[in-house]
Amino acid sequence: MLENPAPSGPWFVALPDCASALPVVRRLRDRIGFTLTHASGRPWVVGSAPDGTSGTATAVAARHGGTALLVTGTHALTAGELADWARRVRGTADLDALAATLTGSAHLVASVDGEIRVQGTVTGVRRVFTATLAGTTLAADRADVLAALTDAPLDPVRLTARLLAMTPSSLTEPVWSGVDLVPSDACLLVAADGTARTRTWWEPPAQELDRAQGGPALARALTDAVAVRVRENAVVGSDLSGGLDSTPLSFLAAEATGRAAGSLVTVRIGVADPTHDDHIWAAKAQDLLDGDHITHTVFGPGELPDMFEDVARPVTGLDEPTRWIRPVARLRETARRLAEAGAGVHLTGHGGDEVLAVKPSYLHDLTHRRPALARRHLAGMRALRRWSATATLRALADRRPYGTWLTAEADALTSPFPPANQPLFGWEYPLRLPPWVTGDAAVGLADEMRRRAGTARPYAPTRAAHTTVDLARQLGAAVRLAETVTAGAGAVLQAPYLDDRVLEACLAVRPEERSSPWTYKPLMVEAMRGTMPEGSLKRATKGEFSDDFFRGQQRHRGQIAELFDQPLLAGLGLIDTATLRHMALAAYPPGLPWGALDATMAVENWLRARADWNLPPAETPVRVTAAAGPEATPTTAPPDRGPAAPTHDATRDPARPAAPIQEENHRVPQPR
């Protein structure tokens, strides 16, 4: 492993209300920038101090009696509103209502009479990790801090799962043994004695609405998702490709920045492919976006870094591999350019493909609910995708439950990826490992998948809804890491389509109303009527970037070769170096998705880049002082409950701000 610095961005660890949690605080003492306490005075949440220099994230804390609440991330809650919630809470289950109303993307952490509750977002943009240390359960928003605290080793099976051509969200787990991911639809509950359980609090809504009913609901959710990321007098960047993902965001951002007396900078990346039509539709949208507060930026072909540029350069600061390794240099440079224009936020259309439309598996469900309509949709899809009648009937006849399907995928891990003209009506995309993964690694992952299959449950009753949630969570994991990458470079990437309320608005619409062989993203068209001009809603094409991909691959073969020179993955016994280099540089297997190469590049880069938190050993003696309450920090702890959290000593490290969340209802900025 290379010598890389510890992450410098914000993080937090949530602790149970017991004395056994105090050694954790002692080991983290040199990195703690803020401390929140339980009603007892013991430490509840510790972490790094945010400085508010970029992004829109904030942290709001409130306390009432034995209840303390923290909401941190991108949200619209005021200190007074959170204080009202704190007064109403009688138990951790009461917070389901708060979680269901949060706009944006934020963590919710609570301490209620000594029991803590920690949760992220349904889409996984905000994740919660957990580990047990000396019988005490800890929770954090970064996996690597828990791995450092528990001295956890890398898990070869979990690393192998990251090498799949497309890793489902159920296998996108922390890559250390003993560090686990709290399910995105659940909250972690930790009792005062340090024991823990998870409880599912979220379920997808019933798919009952038609397009006319669901369109306005989506418009409201997306309007709120954009508005929560627009500060007063701020400059906001937004993608404007001309498509039906980014263009609605730009129109909504134009309205939001106008109301906030701010400015909007739209961004489009030009491509050299003459058949690409993004520029035509983007130009139409630019002409229709009115306002003196709006400016447009177009990066010409070659003006931004290529795909594959810098893939051998370690991407530091991440606690897991990023599947967006191929465009990482472009992400950084776009963030820097937008920051030069004054923007602290970059709204991206990523997530629109995952939540707005439905994958073809909706036809599998539709044949049983509305067979006549299903026949019409099938005819249209077969014409578009060139499915044979035999293959289509075979796919429709597959009625396997999720666990049985997962077992079959374990058996087929090393089989070729299905051809492009084969209908994919499974619960998820086919799970396939590339040929350079070793046989032992494949066997280990297959065994783990079979073990899980016995108790595996889908995210939703239907395949279409399950796939929507799964794809949103896959992308949520990538956006989470992209926020960290871009925060270090300039304007922070934000994906409004991956807000929980937006996902719910889409899932509430019947799948045949969200997708159609004859209409492109019909739900978005319905949602934006009256907000976007009709001319911008008529696009029925989507930009294709294979030319951009292959140009970058050819120009930066040296970067790929450098990354796969003596790969650390080979040292772990997970890949065969000769096979990998031959296929990556000379003879890529036909039919294998390029995502398989992305995945291997991502894991290898992360292994080289992973940081060392360099924590002191647990037995190091440290003087611990108490924080008796939100308005005082005495140097002695309550005698009956033991010592509380150490308060931050700003004089010890002048570069780190003093504890920012020491007072009840205090609102502080928290950049990502």
C-alpha positions in Angstrom: 0.0 0.0 0.0 1.3 3.5 -0.8 1.7 6.1 1.9 -1.4 8.1 1.6 -2.8 10.7 4.1 -5.8 10.1 6.2 -9.1 11.5 4.9 -9.5 15.3 5.5 -13.2 15.7 4.9 -16.0 15.5 7.4 -16.9 12.2 9.1 -18.7 11.1 12.3 -18.9 8.2 14.7 -22.0 7.6 16.8 -21.5 5.9 20.2 -23.8 4.1 22.6 -24.4 5.6 26.1 -22.0 3.4 27.9 -18.5 3.6 29.4 -17.1 1.0 27.0 -17.4 3.6 24.2 -14.9 5.9 25.8 -11.8 4.2 24.5 -13.0 4.9 21.0 -13.0 8.6 21.7 -9.5 8.4 23.2 -8.2 6.7 20.0 -9.8 9.4 17.8 -8.9 12.3 20.0 -6.4 13.8 17.5 -9.0 14.0 14.8 -12.1 15.1 16.7 -13.4 18.5 15.8 -16.8 18.4 17.4 -18.5 16.4 20.2 -22.2 15.9 21.0 -23.3 14.2 24.2 -26.0 12.0 25.4 -28.2 13.4 28.2 -25.9 11.6 30.6 -22.9 13.6 29.4 -21.2 10.7 27.7 -20.1 11.2 24.1 -22.8 10.5 21.5 -21.5 11.7 18.2 -17.9 12.8 17.5 -16.3 13.8 14.2 -14.4 16.3 12.2 -15.4 19.9 12.2 -17.0 21.1 9.0 -15.7 24.4 7.6 -18.5 25.4 5.3 -16.2 26.3 2.4 -18.1 24.4 -0.3 -21.3 22.6 -1.0 -24.7 23.0 0.6 -24.5 20.5 3.5 -25.3 21.7 7.0 -25.7 20.0 10.4 -28.5 20.9 12.8 -28.6 19.6 16.3 -31.4 19.9 18.9 -32.0 18.6 22.4 -35.1 18.3 24.7 -35.0 16.3 27.9 -33.6 12.8 27.2 -33.8 13.3 23.4 -31.0 14.6 21.2 -31.2 14.8 17.4 -28.7 15.5 14.7 -29.5 15.9 11.0 -26.4 16.3 8.8 -26.1 16.6 5.0 -28.2 18.4 2.5 -31.6 19.3 4.0 -34.1 22.1 4.6 -34.6 21.7 8.3 -34.2 24.7 10.5 -33.0 24.6 14.1 -36.5 25.5 15.4 -38.1 22.7 13.3 -35.8 20.1 14.6 -36.3 21.3 18.2 -40.1 20.8 17.7 -39.4 17.2 16.6 -37.2 16.7 19.7 -40.1 17.8 21.9 -42.5 15.3 20.3 -40.3 12.2 20.3 -41.0 9.6 22.9 -39.1 6.7 21.4 -36.8 6.0 18.4 -39.7 4.7 16.4 -41.3 8.1 16.4 -38.5 9.3 14.1 -39.9 7.3 11.2 -42.1 10.3 10.6 -39.2 12.7 10.5 -37.2 10.5 8.2 -40.1 10.3 5.8 -40.4 14.0 5.5 -36.7 15.0 5.0 -36.0 16.8 1.8 -32.6 16.4 0.3 -30.0 13.9 1.3 -28.9 13.6 4.9 -28.0 11.4 7.9 -30.4 11.2 10.9 -28.8 10.4 14.2 -30.7 10.3 17.5 -30.2 9.6 21.2 -33.5 8.9 23.0 -33.2 8.0 26.7 -29.9 6.3 26.1 -30.8 4.4 22.9 -29.3 5.6 19.7 -30.7 5.5 16.1 -28.5 6.1 13.1 -29.7 6.0 9.4 -28.7 7.2 6.0 -30.8 7.6 2.9 -32.9 5.0 1.0 -30.8 5.5 -2.1 -27.5 5.0 -0.3 -26.0 8.4 -1.1 -25.7 8.7 2.7 -24.6 5.3 4.1 -24.2 4.0 7.6 -21.6 1.5 8.6 -21.3 -0.5 11.8 -18.7 -2.6 13.6 -18.4 -4.1 17.1 -15.4 -3.3 19.3 -15.0 -5.1 22.6 -18.7 -6.0 22.6 -19.8 -2.4 21.9 -21.5 -1.5 18.6 -20.3 1.6 16.8 -21.8 3.4 13.8 -20.1 5.8 11.3 -20.6 7.4 8.0 -17.3 6.1 6.8 -16.3 2.5 6.7 -12.5 3.1 7.0 -12.6 4.7 10.4 -14.4 1.7 11.8 -11.8 -0.6 10.1 -9.0 1.4 11.7 -10.6 1.3 15.1 -11.2 -2.5 14.9 -8.0 -3.4 13.0 -10.2 -5.1 10.4 -8.5 -7.1 7.6 -9.6 -6.8 4.0 -12.2 -9.3 3.0 -11.3 -11.1 -0.2 -14.8 -12.2 -1.0 -16.2 -8.7 -0.7 -13.4 -7.4 -2.9 -14.2 -10.0 -5.5 -17.8 -8.9 -5.5 -16.5 -5.4 -6.5 -15.0 -7.0 -9.6 -18.4 -8.0 -11.1 -19.3 -6.4 -14.4 -22.1 -4.8 -12.4 -22.2 -5.2 -8.7 -25.7 -5.2 -7.2 -26.2 -2.9 -4.2 -26.6 -6.0 -1.9 -23.0 -6.8 -2.6 -21.7 -3.3 -2.5 -20.5 -3.7 1.0 -17.5 -2.5 3.0 -14.4 -4.3 1.9 -13.2 -5.2 5.4 -14.2 -8.2 7.5 -16.3 -7.2 10.5 -17.4 -3.8 9.1 -20.9 -4.0 7.8 -23.4 -1.8 5.9 -26.7 -0.9 7.6 -29.4 -1.7 4.9 -30.5 1.5 3.2 -34.1 0.9 4.1 -33.3 0.3 7.8 -32.0 2.2 10.8 -29.4 0.9 13.3 -30.6 0.9 16.9 -28.0 0.6 19.7 -29.0 0.1 23.3 -27.3 1.7 26.2 -25.3 -1.5 26.9 -23.8 -1.4 23.4 -25.9 -4.2 21.8 -27.6 -3.5 18.5 -30.2 -4.5 16.0 -31.5 -3.1 12.7 -35.1 -2.3 12.0 -36.6 -1.7 8.5 -38.4 1.6 8.5 -38.9 2.2 4.8 -40.9 0.3 2.1 -41.4 1.3 -1.5 -44.8 2.9 -2.1 -47.6 1.0 -3.9 -47.3 1.5 -7.7 -50.9 2.8 -8.2 -50.7 6.2 -9.9 -51.1 6.9 -13.6 -48.9 9.4 -15.4 -51.3 12.3 -14.9 -51.4 11.7 -11.2 -47.7 11.0 -10.7 -46.4 13.8 -12.9 -47.3 16.6 -10.5 -46.0 14.7 -7.5 -42.6 14.2 -9.3 -42.5 17.8 -10.2 -43.0 18.9 -6.6 -40.3 16.4 -5.3 -37.8 17.4 -7.9 -38.5 21.1 -7.4 -37.8 20.7 -3.7 -34.7 18.6 -4.3 -33.2 21.4 -6.5 -34.3 24.2 -4.2 -32.7 22.7 -1.1 -29.3 22.9 -2.8 -29.7 26.6 -3.7 -28.5 29.1 -1.1 -29.3 32.8 -1.0 -27.1 34.8 -3.4 -25.2 31.7 -4.4 -23.8 30.5 -7.7 -25.0 27.1 -8.8 -23.7 24.9 -11.6 -26.0 22.6 -13.5 -25.5 20.1 -16.3 -27.3 21.0 -19.5 -26.8 18.2 -22.1 -30.2 18.8 -23.7 -31.5 15.5 -22.5 -34.5 14.8 -20.3 -32.4 14.3 -17.1 -30.2 17.4 -17.0 -32.5 19.9 -18.8 -35.3 19.8 -16.3 -32.7 20.4 -13.5 -31.5 23.5 -15.3 -35.0 24.9 -15.7 -35.7 24.2 -12.0 -32.4 25.6 -11.0 -33.0 28.8 -13.0 -36.2 29.3 -11.1 -34.6 28.5 -7.7 -31.6 30.8 -8.2 -33.8 33.6 -9.5 -35.9 33.4 -6.2 -32.7 33.3 -4.1 -31.1 36.2 -5.9 -28.3 33.9 -7.1 -26.8 32.9 -10.4 -26.9 29.8 -12.6 -24.0 28.5 -14.7 -25.0 25.7 -17.1 -22.4 23.2 -18.3 -22.2 21.1 -21.4 -19.4 18.8 -22.5 -18.8 18.8 -26.3 -17.9 15.6 -28.1 -16.1 15.0 -31.4 -18.6 12.4 -32.7 -20.5 14.1 -35.6 -23.6 11.9 -35.0 -24.0 13.1 -31.5 -27.1 15.4 -31.1 -26.8 16.7 -27.6 -25.6 20.1 -28.8 -28.7 20.6 -30.9 -31.1 20.0 -28.0 -28.9 21.9 -25.5 -28.9 24.9 -27.8 -32.7 24.9 -27.9 -32.8 24.7 -24.2 -30.3 27.6 -23.8 -32.5 29.8 -26.0 -35.5 29.1 -23.8 -33.8 29.6 -20.4 -34.5 33.3 -19.7 -32.8 35.5 -17.1 -29.9 37.8 -16.6 -28.7 35.5 -13.8 -28.0 32.6 -16.2 -24.8 32.0 -18.1 -23.9 29.0 -20.3 -20.5 27.2 -20.5 -19.6 24.7 -23.2 -16.4 22.7 -22.9 -15.3 21.9 -26.4 -13.9 18.5 -27.4 -10.5 18.0 -25.7 -10.9 20.9 -23.3 -11.6 18.7 -20.4 -9.6 15.6 -19.5 -10.2 12.4 -21.5 -11.9 9.3 -20.2 -9.2 7.0 -18.6 -6.9 10.0 -18.0 -5.2 9.7 -14.6 -6.7 6.2 -13.8 -3.3 5.2 -12.4 -3.2 8.2 -10.1 -4.4 7.1 -6.6 -7.8 8.7 -5.8 -7.3 9.4 -2.1 -9.8 10.2 0.5 -12.3 7.4 -0.4 -13.4 4.5 1.9 -14.3 2.2 -0.9 -13.6 1.8 -4.7 -15.3 4.3 -7.0 -16.9 2.8 -10.1 -16.5 6.3 -11.7 -12.7 5.8 -12.0 -12.8 6.3 -15.8 -14.0 9.9 -15.7 -12.5 10.9 -12.4 -10.0 13.4 -13.9 -13.0 15.0 -15.8 -15.0 15.2 -12.6 -12.2 17.0 -10.8 -11.6 19.5 -13.6 -15.3 20.3 -14.0 -15.5 20.9 -10.3 -12.5 23.2 -10.5 -13.8 25.2 -13.5 -17.2 25.7 -11.8 -15.6 26.8 -8.6 -13.7 29.4 -10.7 -17.0 30.7 -11.8 -18.1 31.0 -8.2 -20.2 27.8 -7.9 -20.1 25.7 -4.8 -22.6 23.1 -6.2 -22.8 21.1 -9.4 -26.2 19.7 -10.1 -26.0 16.5 -12.2 -28.6 14.6 -14.2 -27.1 11.3 -13.0 -29.9 9.2 -11.5 -32.5 10.1 -14.0 -32.0 7.0 -16.1 -32.3 4.9 -12.9 -35.5 6.3 -11.4 -37.5 7.9 -14.2 -37.9 5.0 -16.6 -38.3 1.3 -15.9 -36.1 -1.5 -17.2 -37.7 -4.1 -19.5 -38.3 -6.4 -16.6 -41.6 -4.4 -16.1 -43.0 -6.5 -18.9 -42.5 -9.6 -16.8 -44.9 -8.2 -14.2 -47.3 -6.6 -16.7 -48.1 -9.9 -18.5 -49.9 -11.1 -15.4 -51.6 -7.8 -14.4 -52.7 -6.5 -17.8 -52.0 -9.2 -20.5 -53.5 -7.2 -23.4 -51.5 -4.1 -22.7 -48.4 -6.3 -22.1 -48.8 -7.8 -25.6 -48.7 -4.3 -27.2 -45.7 -3.3 -25.1 -43.9 -6.5 -25.9 -44.4 -6.0 -29.6 -43.0 -2.5 -29.4 -40.0 -3.6 -27.3 -39.2 -6.6 -29.5 -39.1 -4.3 -32.6 -36.8 -1.8 -30.8 -34.4 -4.4 -29.3 -34.6 -7.2 -31.8 -35.7 -9.9 -29.3 -36.6 -13.2 -30.8 -40.0 -14.7 -30.0 -38.4 -17.7 -28.4 -36.1 -15.8 -26.2 -38.9 -13.5 -25.1 -41.2 -16.3 -24.2 -38.5 -18.0 -22.3 -37.8 -14.9 -20.3 -41.5 -14.3 -19.5 -41.8 -17.9 -18.3 -39.1 -17.5 -15.6 -41.1 -17.2 -12.4 -38.3 -17.9 -9.9 -38.3 -16.0 -6.6 -35.4 -13.8 -5.8 -33.5 -16.3 -3.7 -33.7 -19.0 -6.3 -32.7 -16.5 -9.0 -29.6 -15.5 -6.9 -28.6 -19.1 -6.5 -28.7 -19.6 -10.3 -26.6 -16.4 -10.8 -24.0 -17.9 -8.4 -23.8 -21.0 -10.6 -23.3 -18.8 -13.7 -20.7 -16.3 -12.3 -18.0 -17.3 -14.8 -20.3 -17.8 -17.8 -20.3 -15.3 -20.6 -22.5 -12.2 -20.4 -25.8 -12.7 -22.3 -25.9 -11.3 -25.8 -27.3 -7.8 -26.3 -30.4 -9.0 -28.1 -31.5 -11.2 -25.2 -34.3 -9.9 -23.0 -33.2 -9.4 -19.4 -36.2 -9.9 -17.2 -34.3 -11.1 -14.1 -34.4 -9.5 -10.7 -31.1 -7.7 -11.4 -28.7 -7.5 -14.3 -26.8 -10.8 -14.8 -24.0 -11.2 -12.2 -20.8 -12.1 -14.1 -17.1 -12.0 -13.3 -14.6 -11.1 -16.0 -12.2 -13.9 -17.2 -9.2 -12.4 -15.4 -10.6 -13.2 -11.9 -9.1 -16.3 -10.5 -11.0 -19.6 -10.0 -10.5 -19.5 -6.3 -11.9 -16.0 -6.0 -14.9 -16.9 -8.1 -15.6 -20.0 -6.0 -15.4 -17.9 -2.8 -18.0 -15.4 -4.1 -20.3 -18.0 -5.5 -20.3 -19.8 -2.1 -21.2 -16.6 -0.3 -24.0 -15.8 -2.8 -25.5 -19.3 -2.3 -25.3 -18.9 1.5 -27.2 -15.6 1.3 -29.8 -16.9 -1.2 -31.6 -18.8 1.5 -32.7 -15.7 3.3 -32.5 -13.1 0.5 -35.5 -10.9 0.1 -36.1 -8.5 -2.7 -36.4 -4.7 -2.2 -39.9 -4.7 -3.6 -42.5 -7.3 -4.5 -42.1 -6.9 -8.3 -39.0 -7.2 -10.4 -39.3 -3.8 -11.9 -39.6 -2.0 -8.6 -36.7 -4.1 -7.1 -34.5 -3.2 -10.1 -35.3 0.5 -9.8 -34.3 0.5 -6.1 -31.2 -1.6 -6.8 -30.0 0.7 -9.6 -30.6 3.8 -7.5 -28.5 2.4 -4.7 -25.7 1.3 -7.0 -25.5 4.9 -8.4 -26.0 6.3 -4.9 -22.8 4.6 -3.8 -21.0 6.2 -6.8 -22.4 9.6 -6.2 -21.4 9.5 -2.5 -17.8 9.0 -3.5 -18.0 11.6 -6.3 -19.1 14.2 -3.7 -15.8 13.5 -1.9 -13.7 13.7 -5.0 -15.3 17.0 -6.2 -15.4 18.6 -2.8 -11.6 18.4 -2.8 -11.5 20.1 -6.2 -14.2 22.7 -6.2 -18.0 22.6 -6.8 -19.5 19.6 -5.0 -21.4 17.2 -7.3 -25.1 16.7 -6.2 -27.7 14.3 -7.7 -31.2 15.5 -7.0 -32.7 12.5 -8.7 -31.3 10.3 -6.0 -33.1 12.1 -3.2 -35.5 9.7 -1.4 -38.6 11.8 -2.0 -37.8 11.8 -5.8 -37.4 8.0 -5.8 -40.7 7.6 -4.0 -42.5 9.9 -6.4 -41.3 7.7 -9.3 -42.0 4.4 -7.7 -45.6 5.4 -6.9 -46.4 5.4 -10.7 -47.3 2.2 -12.4 -44.3 0.9 -14.4 -46.1 0.9 -17.7 -46.8 4.6 -17.2 -43.1 5.3 -16.6 -41.9 3.4 -19.6 -43.2 2.9 -23.1 -41.7 1.6 -26.3 -43.2 4.7 -28.1 -42.4 7.6 -25.7 -39.1 8.6 -24.1 -39.3 9.1 -20.3 -43.1 9.9 -20.4 -43.3 10.6 -16.6 -40.7 13.4 -16.9 -42.5 14.9 -19.8 -45.7 14.9 -17.8 -44.0 16.4 -14.7 -42.3 19.2 -16.6 -45.4 20.5 -18.5 -45.7 24.1 -17.7 -42.1 24.3 -16.4 -40.2 23.5 -19.6 -41.3 24.6 -23.0 -42.9 21.9 -25.1 -40.0 22.0 -27.6 -37.5 20.8 -25.0 -39.9 17.9 -24.0 -40.0 16.3 -27.4 -36.6 14.8 -27.5 -36.7 11.0 -28.1 -32.9 10.3 -28.4 -30.1 9.9 -25.9 -26.5 10.9 -26.4 -24.1 8.0 -27.0 -20.5 8.4 -25.9 -18.6 5.4 -27.3 -16.5 7.7 -29.4 -15.4 9.6 -26.3 -14.7 6.3 -24.6 -12.5 4.7 -27.3 -10.6 7.9 -27.9 -9.7 8.1 -24.2 -8.8 4.4 -24.0 -6.4 4.7 -26.9 -4.8 7.9 -25.7 -4.3 6.6 -22.2 -3.3 3.0 -22.7 -0.2 3.9 -20.8 -2.2 4.7 -17.7 -4.1 1.4 -17.9 -0.8 -0.4 -18.3 0.8 1.4 -15.4 -2.2 0.6 -13.1 -2.0 -3.1 -14.0 1.7 -3.3 -13.6 2.3 -5.7 -10.6 -1.3 -5.2 -9.5 -2.1 -5.5 -5.8 -5.2 -7.6 -6.7 -2.9 -10.3 -8.0 -1.0 -10.3 -4.7 -4.4 -10.9 -3.0 -5.0 -13.9 -5.3 -8.0 -12.3 -6.9 -6.9 -11.8 -10.5 -4.4 -13.3 -13.0 -2.1 -10.5 -14.1 -1.2 -11.9 -17.6 -4.8 -12.4 -18.5 -5.9 -9.0 -17.2 -3.1 -7.1 -19.1 -3.7 -9.0 -22.3 -7.5 -8.4 -22.3 -7.3 -4.8 -21.0 -4.6 -3.7 -23.4 -4.9 -5.9 -26.5 -7.9 -8.2 -26.8 -11.0 -7.2 -24.7 -13.5 -10.1 -24.7 -16.4 -9.5 -27.1 -19.7 -9.1 -25.3 -18.1 -8.4 -21.9 -19.4 -5.0 -20.6 -16.8 -2.4 -20.2 -18.0 -2.0 -16.7 -15.9 -5.0 -15.8 -12.7 -3.1 -16.7 -14.0 -0.1 -14.8 -14.6 -2.3 -11.7 -11.1 -3.8 -11.8 -9.5 -0.4 -12.4 -11.5 1.0 -9.4 -10.5 -1.7 -7.0 -6.8 -1.6 -8.0 -6.7 2.2 -7.7 -8.4 2.1 -4.3 -6.0 -0.5 -3.0 -3.1 1.8 -3.9 -4.8 4.9 -2.6 -6.4 3.7 0.7 -5.5 5.9 3.6 -4.0 5.1 7.0 -5.9 6.8 9.8 -2.8 6.2 12.0 -4.7 5.9 15.2 -2.9 5.4 18.5 -3.3 2.0 20.2 -6.3 1.7 22.5 -4.2 1.3 25.6 -2.6 4.8 25.3 -3.6 6.7 28.5 -5.4 9.9 27.9 -6.9 12.4 30.3 -10.6 12.6 29.5 -12.8 15.6 30.4 -16.5 15.9 30.6 -19.2 17.7 28.7 -22.1 17.9 31.1 -24.6 19.5 28.7 -25.1 21.7 25.7 -24.3 24.9 27.5 -21.4 23.9 29.7 -18.1 21.9 29.4 -16.9 21.2 33.0 -13.7 19.3 33.5 -15.2 16.6 35.7 -17.8 14.1 34.7 -21.0 13.2 36.6 -19.7 10.9 39.3 -22.4 8.2 38.7 -22.0 7.9 35.0 -18.3 8.1 34.3 -16.3 10.5 32.1 -17.9 12.1 29.1 -16.4 13.1 25.7 -13.3 15.2 25.5 -14.0 18.7 24.4 -12.0 20.0 21.5 -8.9 21.9 22.3 -8.5 24.5 19.5 -5.2 25.7 20.9 -3.7 22.2 20.3 -4.4 22.4 16.6 -5.0 25.9 15.4 -5.8 24.7 11.9 -8.9 22.8 13.1 -12.0 24.8 14.1 -13.3 24.4 17.6 -16.3 22.2 18.3 -19.1 23.5 16.2 -22.1 21.7 17.6 -21.8 22.3 21.3 -25.0 24.2 21.8 -28.6 23.1 21.5 -30.2 23.9 18.2 -26.9 25.2 16.7 -26.8 25.1 12.9 -23.4 24.7 11.3 -22.2 24.2 7.7 -20.9 20.7 6.8 -19.3 20.4 3.4 -19.0 17.0 1.7 
